[in-house]
Amino acid sequence: MNQEVRIGIIGLGNMGTNHVKSVLGKKVPRLRLTAIAERKPERRAQASALFESLEAGSAERITVFEEGMDLIHSDVCDAVLIAVPHYQHPELTIEALHSGKHVLCEKPAGVYTLQVREMNAEAEKSDRVFAMMFNQRTNCLYRKMHELIEGGTLGAIKRVNWIITDWYRTQIYYDSGDWRATWDGEGGGVLLNQCPHQLDLLQWLCGLPCRVRAFCHNGKWHDIEVEDDVTAYLEFPNGATGVFVTTTGDAPGTNRLEVTLEMGKLVCEDNKLMLYKLAENERDFCRTAKGGFDSPECTVCEVETDGMNEQHVGVMKAFVGKILDGTPLVADGAEGIRGLTLSNAMHLSAWLDKTVEIPFDEELFLSELTKRRQSSRQKEAKDIVFDTEGTY
């Protein structure tokens, strides 16, 4: 039995380059980089220089391809990590699974749910491991929130509020690639690029809402055609409500997640998780209290966690563990459609200027997206790769 996984990384943009550094830096035991694929010759040259600088041995040990499909059809790796523009994620994933490769796919799973549904169907028929790069699920704060909510001692969720505006982006960020911030190249803005992690966490913690009303402002703070400012109202099957606010135009930004439940409130902010614990269920207290201005007794404490937050490296470790040992993934690939469902619903609500039910008409969404792709502008890329270390 193999004691290591040979991986090929497809795409050497911001995230792909970061993953190359993690693997070559021996941050992921039993994972060996044996191939890369990148269409742009200057990036392939930069990768060869990177191999040497990290003392990975000669560049010949790592096979270099121009096309991801050629890497997939080769026999130089057991698994692939897909880190290319969003529309290509399902296509490459399906081909890799057909070719007997394990797949770790960067977020989002795709741009629209119909293509991701097809991808998931193929994954269901495959015996290969399929995982999503939802690295925020490794964060000890969100893991603890999930544990407390799922445990049931805090009762049912009543309300969720998330203001996530702490990923400020400059104009040159959007100008750095010809695919960035266009309907045809990226498929969306902040909801498709920055927010897949938070939308995944939102549904992971609270479940999918059944109704969404969103307001998406395109190019409000930047010279782009897609959304960079979003406010959405959510309704959940149990009657809970929520508000989700995000932008790449606020400096300084905020990252505050509140989940209010029957027995208290969880607040995640400034790398701390606070629990406001009620002495009794608010619903019972409301019905039985004798005073009109009474409120249930509440204690406040910071929740202790295990302190672990391995991010992308943690996802890759779990991916290797699943392949070699059968241990759990951080996020199964099939789960990628859930957060995408939420972002698609937000887009569709804004496009139609009305509340959208979940599940929504996926053919209608694709039709509306196609209209925007057809009029999408062509950009000249500056082709800049930024160092993403410490930005997540």
C-alpha positions, 0 to 999 in steps of 0.5 A, a space after each residue: 500500500 502506498 504511504 504517500 499521495 502524489 499530487 498535481 496542482 492545476 493553476 498557479 495563481 494566488 492560491 495555487 502558488 500558495 499550495 505549491 509552497 505548502 506542499 514543497 515546504 513539507 507542511 503536509 506529511 505524506 503529500 508529494 508534489 509531482 506535477 503542476 499545470 499552468 497555461 501562462 509560460 511566465 508562471 511556469 518559469 516562476 514555478 521552476 525557480 520556486 522549486 529550486 529556491 525551496 530546495 525541492 530538488 531539480 525541476 525535472 522531478 516535477 512534471 510541468 504541463 500547460 493544460 490541466 487535462 494533460 496533467 489529469 490524463 498522465 500517470 505522474 500523480 494520484 490526486 489533483 488540486 484544482 485552483 483555476 478560475 471558477 467555471 472550470 472547477 466542475 469540468 476538471 473535477 469530472 475529468 479527473 474522477 473519470 481518470 481515476 484521480 482523487 480530487 481536492 477542489 478550491 472554492 467555489 464548487 462552480 459558478 452555478 448549481 446545475 454544473 455542480 449538480 452534474 459534478 456531484 453525480 459523477 463523484 457519487 459514481 466514483 470510488 475516488 476521494 472528492 473534497 472541497 477546500 473549505 479551509 475556514 471549517 478548520 478554524 477552532 472558533 467555527 468548529 466550536 460553534 458548530 459543536 455547540 449548536 449541533 449539541 442542542 443544549 442552546 435550543 433552536 436558532 432564532 436569528 443569525 447576523 453576519 457582517 463580513 467586510 474585512 477583506 478590503 480589495 484595491 483596484 489593482 487586485 481586480 485588474 490583476 487578472 483578465 478573468 477577475 470580477 467579470 461575469 464571463 470569467 469569474 461568474 460573480 464578485 464578492 459572493 463567488 470569490 471571497 464569500 464561499 467560505 462564509 456562505 459554506 459556514 453559514 449553512 454548516 452552522 445554521 442550515 440552508 435558508 428557505 427564502 432569500 431577499 438580496 441587494 447586490 450592488 455591482 461596481 459600487 466601490 471598484 471599476 468592475 461589473 460584478 457585485 462588491 457590496 451585498 446585503 441579504 435577508 434570510 428566512 429559515 424553515 424553522 422561522 429563524 431569520 438572518 442578515 448577511 452583509 459583505 463588501 470588499 470596499 470597507 476599510 477598516 472592515 468587520 467580521 462579526 458573526 452572531 447566532 441567537 438561540 433559545 438559550 442564549 447567543 454566540 458571538 464570534 469576533 476578534 478571534 474570540 467566541 463569546 457565549 451569552 448563556 441564559 438561565 432558562 429557555 427564552 421562549 418559556 421565560 417569555 410566556 411565564 414571566 410576571 413583569 413586562 420588562 423582565 428578562 432572563 438571567 444571563 451569564 457571559 463567558 469566553 468559550 474555550 477551544 482547542 486553539 487549532 486553526 490549520 486552514 488550507 494545510 489542515 484540509 490537505 492533511 485530511 485529504 491525504 488521511 482520507 485517501 491513505 487511512 479512510 479518516 474523515 475529510 474537512 468537507 466532502 466535495 458534494 457539500 460544495 453545492 450548498 453554499 453555492 445554492 445560497 450565493 446563486 439565490 442571492 444573485 437571482 434575488 437581486 437580478 429579479 428584484 424579488 424574494 427567491 425561494 430555495 430551491 429556486 429555478 436553476 434553469 432560470 438562474 443559468 439563463 440570467 447568468 448567460 445574459 450577463 456573460 454575453 455582455 461581459 467586458 473583455 479586460 487586459 490583464 496585468 497578470 499579477 500573482 499576490 502572496 496570499 499568506 495571512 490573508 485568510 
